[in-house]
Amino acid sequence: MNKNKSSKKQIQQHKHHYKFVKPQLSKAPWVLRVTEHKDKPLPVFVIKQRIHPDQRTDVDGLVAPRSILVEKGLIYGPTQKRCIPVLRTILARVTDHRDIPLELHQYLNGSRVEFRGNLPLDNEAGYKMALIFKLQERIKELDRIELIARRVDRFTREEAGYWFSRMTTYGDAANRWATAGMKIMLSGHPKDPNVESMLYELR
């Protein structure tokens, strides 16, 4: 993409973000932040969940506590690039309060993601991305990671929410066991010869 086309694309995205995307951010139950970290390949995708005042455990002494965004995972580098087609598919389904598509997938277009900023997610997209970001941790085989992403994307919103809760709300040991079990359930064991064929069927 030449410089003029790139600049035009950025201008169009900026207008679209300001008009259609930004107004959704203050109430979105989840937010995908596309940012940069000094110690990681750029960009870095960070998934954050909105925690409402009645769900917070740190409001003692606060007169009027507000909702806050809490980081639930991140993804970057080769793992991120392998998952981008699935993440774009998830983003493409996000709508506003009138069920009009927000067309968020455009922000992950191209071989290089140039967008930096926040994207509002509904619960289905948020839970799915949080699961993918969490489950890919410490897995070295990119095929297994892509298989996890594609199988998570096939979950319903209720299934994604259930499995996210199993991995995050039952204490350190139970959460760790649930996460390990999900990795095996969705992508088998390391060097499993069936991963490639299962992935081929889902693509």
For each residue, the residues with C-beta under 8 A, 3 or more apart:
1: 5 6 9 110
2: 5 6
3: 6 7
4: 7 8
5: 1 2 8 9
6: 1 2 3 9 10 114
7: 3 4 10 11
8: 4 5 11 12
9: 1 5 6 12 13 114
10: 6 7 13 14 114
11: 7 8 14 15
12: 8 9 15 16
13: 9 10 16 17 106 107 115
14: 10 11 17 18
15: 11 12 18 19
16: 12 13 19 20 21 103 106
17: 13 14 20 21 22 107 117
18: 14 15 21 22
19: 15 16 22 23
20: 16 17 23 24 96 102 103
21: 16 17 18 24 25 102 104 119 120
22: 17 18 19 25
23: 19 20 26
24: 20 21 27 28 96 97 102 120
25: 21 22 28 31 118 120
26: 23
27: 24 120
28: 24 25 31 50 120 121 122
29: 49 50 121 122 123 126
30: 47 48 49 50 120 121 122 123 125 126 127 129 130
31: 25 28 47 48 50 69 118 119 120 121
32: 45 46 47 48 91 118 119 121 125 129
33: 45 46 47 48 117 118 119
34: 43 44 45 107 113 115 116 117 118 119
35: 43 44 46 116
36: 40 42 43 44 116
37: 40 42 44 76
38:
39:
40: 36 37 44 76 77
41: 44 76 77
42: 36 37 76
43: 34 35 36 76 113 115 116
44: 34 35 36 37 40 41 74 75 76
45: 32 33 34 74 75 76 80 87 129 133
46: 32 33 35 71 73 74
47: 30 31 32 33 71 72 73 74 121 126 129 130 133
48: 30 31 32 33 69 70 71 72
49: 29 30 69 70 72 126 130
50: 28 29 30 31 67 68 69 70
51: 55 56 67 68 69 70
52: 55 56 67
53: 56 59 65 66 67
54:
55: 51 52
56: 51 52 53 59 65 68
57:
58:
59: 53 56 62 65
60:
61:
62: 59 65
63:
64:
65: 53 56 59 62
66: 53
67: 50 51 52 53
68: 50 51 56
69: 31 48 49 50 51
70: 48 49 50 51
71: 46 47 48 74
72: 47 48 49 130 133 134 168
73: 46 47 129 130 133 134 137
74: 44 45 46 47 71 133
75: 44 45 79 80 83 132 133 136
76: 37 40 41 42 43 44 45 79 80
77: 40 41 80 81
78: 81 82 142
79: 75 76 82 83 136 142 145
80: 45 75 76 77 83 84
81: 77 78 84
82: 78 79 142 145 146 149
83: 75 79 80 86 87 132 136 145 146 149
84: 80 81 87 88 108 113
85: 88 89
86: 83 89 90 132 146 149 150 153
87: 45 83 84 90 91 108 129 132 149
88: 84 85 91 92 105 108 109
89: 85 86 92 93 105 153
90: 86 87 93 94 124 125 128 129 153
91: 32 87 88 94 104 105 107 108 119 121 125
92: 88 89 101 103 104 105
93: 89 90 101 124 125
94: 90 91 101 102 104 119 120 121 122 125
95: 98 99 100 101 102 122
96: 20 24 99 100 102
97: 24
98: 95
99: 95 96
100: 95 96
101: 92 93 94 95
102: 20 21 24 94 95 96 120
103: 16 20 92 106
104: 21 91 92 94 107 119 120
105: 88 89 91 92 108 109
106: 13 16 103 109
107: 13 17 34 91 104 113 115 119
108: 84 87 88 91 105 113 115
109: 88 105 106 113
110: 1 113 114
111:
112:
113: 34 43 84 107 108 109 110
114: 6 9 10 110
115: 13 34 43 107 108
116: 34 35 36 43
117: 17 33 34
118: 25 31 32 33 34
119: 21 31 32 33 34 91 94 104 107
120: 21 24 25 27 28 30 31 94 102 104
121: 28 29 30 31 32 47 91 94 125 126 129
122: 28 29 30 94 95 125 126
123: 29 30 126 127 157 161
124: 90 93 127 128 156 157 160
125: 30 32 90 91 93 94 121 122 128 129
126: 29 30 47 49 121 122 123 129 130
127: 30 123 124 130 131 157 160 161 163 164
128: 90 124 125 131 132 152 153 155 160
129: 30 32 45 47 73 87 90 121 125 126 132 133
130: 30 47 49 72 73 126 127 133 134 164
131: 127 128 134 135 152 155 160 163 164 167 182
132: 75 83 86 87 128 129 135 136 148 149 152
133: 45 47 72 73 74 75 129 130 136 137
134: 72 73 130 131 137 167 179
135: 131 132 139 148 152 179 182 183 186
136: 75 79 83 132 133 139 145 148 149
137: 73 133 134
138:
139: 135 136 144 145 148 183 187
140: 190
141: 144 145 190 191 195
142: 78 79 82 145 146
143: 146 147 195 196 199
144: 139 141 147 148 187 188 190 192 195
145: 79 82 83 136 139 141 142 148 149 187
146: 82 83 86 142 143 149 150 199
147: 143 144 150 151 186 187 195 198 199 202
148: 132 135 136 139 144 145 151 152 183 186 187
149: 82 83 86 87 132 136 145 146 152 153
150: 86 146 147 153 154 199 202 203
151: 147 148 154 155 186 187 202
152: 128 131 132 135 148 149 155 160 186
153: 86 89 90 128 149 150
154: 150 151 202
155: 128 131 151 152 159 160 163
156: 124 159 160
157: 123 124 127 160 161
158: 161 162
159: 155 156 162 163
160: 124 127 128 131 152 155 156 157 163 164
161: 123 127 157 158 164 165
162: 158 159 165 166
163: 127 131 155 159 160 166 167 178 182
164: 127 130 131 160 161 167 168
165: 161 162 168 169
166: 162 163 169 170 174 175 178 182
167: 131 134 163 164 175 178 179 182
168: 72 164 165 175
169: 165 166 175
170: 166 174 175 178
171: 174 175
172: 175 176
173: 176 177
174: 166 170 171 177 178
175: 166 167 168 169 170 171 172 178 179
176: 172 173 179 180
177: 173 174 180 181
178: 163 166 167 170 174 175 181 182
179: 134 135 167 175 176 182 183
180: 176 177 183 184
181: 177 178 184 185
182: 131 135 163 166 167 178 179 185 186
183: 135 139 148 179 180 186 187
184: 180 181 187 188 189
185: 181 182
186: 135 147 148 151 152 182 183
187: 139 144 145 147 148 151 183 184 192 195
188: 144 184 192 194 195
189: 184 192
190: 140 141 144
191: 141
192: 144 187 188 189 195
193: 196
194: 188 197 198
195: 141 143 144 147 187 188 192 198 199
196: 143 193 199 200
197: 194 200 201
198: 147 194 195 201 202
199: 143 146 147 150 195 196 202 203
200: 196 197 203
201: 197 198
202: 147 150 151 154 198 199
203: 150 199 200
